[in-house]
Every structure is written in structure tokens, then in C-alpha cells.
Amino acid sequence: MIVDYNFRKLRYSRHVRRCASAQEIAYRLWSNFRWRGYIDPNVDYVPPVPEELKLDAVKENLESQLVVARTSGLKDRTKLKAAKEKFYRKIYLTLSPDLFEKLLRKYSLDFKFYGYEKQRDELRSLFSRQ
């Protein structure tokens, strides 16, 4: 699981530990799962109390909250899909329409060869709904 991978990196990589704490990794993972539409977007991450900021405690806290948020999200899959679309819209709309079209043209063969034409059209529709 991605949580295990990230916390293992934190435990064994001195470079990762210098860049991010266990708490920061937990927040980043939570945000990532939220914008990808994996967990209920209305459930906020609650960090452990300061005495429990050890790596394993933060990881266990995150995992237990992810289970709750995922279960909650699965009750209304349209909410998950809407959260994901809202995030993508927010990100892609930071590009100018001209730049966005240039990127689509530049990578048009990639969209075709790898079967991402549906995703390309969904991205285009974001700009048409502005």
C-alpha cells in the first residue's frame, strides 16, 4: 500500500526525514487520496496529539482514519467523483486555454496510442464549462 511505502521511506531514508516529518507525510497522503476521489472529501484528517507523533503512531492514526473516510466515501460515490473532478478542474484551469490546447496538440499521438482519448475529451470539457 502507498501508506506503507511512504512511511518505510521515511523510516529508512535520511534524505526523506530531512524533508518531511511523519505528520507531513500523513497530510500529503490524505490530500492525495482526497483529490483522487479515494476518500470522502468532507472528512478531514485529524492529526494525533503531540505525545503520539512517533512514526508508527502517526501511520496507525492515518490508516485508521483512511478506513473511516473510505467507507464513508463509498456510501456516495458521486461525491467522490465530484471531488476528483473539482480538483482536476482547479488544477487544469490554472493553465491558459491556449497553453492547454498546445499541450493537447503536442501529446495528441500519446492520447491516441495509449487510449486516453476519453480523458482528453473530459479535460477539454472542463474548459468548455468555464
Secondary structure as UniProt FT lines:
FT   HELIX           2..12
FT   HELIX           14..19
FT   HELIX           22..35
FT   TURN            36..37
FT   TURN            41..42
FT   HELIX           50..52
FT   HELIX           55..74
FT   HELIX           77..92
FT   TURN            93..94
FT   HELIX           97..106
FT   HELIX           108..113
FT   TURN            114..115
FT   HELIX           117..128
//
